[in-house]
Amino acid sequence: MFVCFFPAPRLFFSTATLWALAAVIVWFLFARDAGGMIGLPNPPADAAPILSATRFISPPFLWFYLYFGAAVAIFGAVWRILAPHPYFNWSVFGSVLIIFVLYFMVEVSVTINDWYGSYFDLIQKALDPSTKGTVPVSDLYVGLAQITSVLLLYIIVAVLNAFFVSHYVFRWRAALNDHYISHWDRLRGIEGAAQRVQEDTMRFATTFEDLGTSLVSAIMTLIAFLPILARLSDKIPTIPIFGSIPYSLVIVSLVWSLFGTGLLAAVGIRLPGLAFRNQRVEAAYRKELVYGEDNSARATPRTLRDLFDAVRQNYFRLYFNYLYFNVVRYTYLQADMLLPFLVLIPAIAAGAITLGIFQQVNASFGEVRDSMQYLVKSWPDIVEFMSIYKRLRAFEAALHGEELPDIDRKFLEDKQLA
């Protein structure tokens, strides 16, 4: 599933992770402030943040682009020499481009968060009776124009990225398709083999790309927003339950998110197996219908009724398990919406924060929680991916001479007896 698209997948992913970690460490310890040596310095610590699209072509960003490109060029050159692969450009450089776009999206979120602070403080000043009339209308329009330029840039990048990702996913599907078709004589006897090649390969590539990019985005968001949340914690003197503690907002967001992740994982533990079985009974029913198109002895009413009964039973079992899973999931997510207000009530009542800080805290809190709740929000996709993986895993077992999964082995035994 991976070797057909990535060069030496296990070694590639492990070295890519280590290289990325080393690049991040070097960046934060040394390289980030080294841009000044080539005329791309960081702004002073007390400088106001740039709140328009020009932020992304400012000296610090240009220096990061050069650093990122150099790190990618070195890694890619070494791997191209050591392990050439027909899909190298798509799997290696395509993945890097997607990761870079994720970084850009996170920086857009950081820019919007900075804009919240200044713009909503401006609104508060305009609405305050004691400063009424002191805020020029032009300042409010300029603020909107600044963030509009950022959002327009975001739209352009998002559209181009969606177009590229569509091609990326299809290239992965093409690699899977070519790999399995070249071994079709050894795979055709597996239940639902045609569907697995025609449909599951595309679903595997699409779902894995979605889950992978979501995970990377979550990690990047944590790296970007945890320091912001830590800094904003200084402006919140006390919070319910925890009282007055250092990094209060960081602690609350992490504890709440870990609680939700563990809770949803425990409640939904049976769903992957049921989803996999659901694909199996659907495939058996569909296959009998296909046989019945050319053979009058197949797809008899009794056989079809029995097969559809198996479909019905599994769907009803799946619906029941999703019933209590969704009760817990939606209850948690709705409580999650109220949590920032609950945490900020003491600070609001004490008048310790401005409207701009409130918006920044709320947005930063949400970004960190969303990142930590990766499993909570992605659980249905994870369930689907695990079921697809199990179906394609039967192909891998057949190709490597391993024992087939129980369901597939039973199908082949029944077929041989028939």
Secondary structure by P-SEA (a helix, b strand, c coil): cccccccaaaaaaaaaaaaaaaaaaaaaccccccccccccccccccccccccccccccaaaaaaaaaaaaaaaaaaaaaaaacccccccccaaaaaaaaaaaaaaaaaaaaaaaaaaaaaaaaaaaacccccccccaaaaaaaaaaaaaaaaaaaaaaaaaaaaaaaaaaaaaaaaaaaaaaaccccccccaaaaaaacaaaaaaaaaaaaaaaaaaaaaaaaccaaaaaaaccccccccccccccaaaaaaaaaaaaaaaaaaaaaacaaaaaaaaaaaaaaaaaaaaaaaacccccccaaaaaaaaaaaaaaaaaaaaaaaaaaaaaaaaaaaaaaaaaaaaaaaaaaccccaaaaaaaaaaaaaaaaaaaccccaaaaaaaaaaaaaaaaaaaaaaacccccaaaaaaaaaaaac
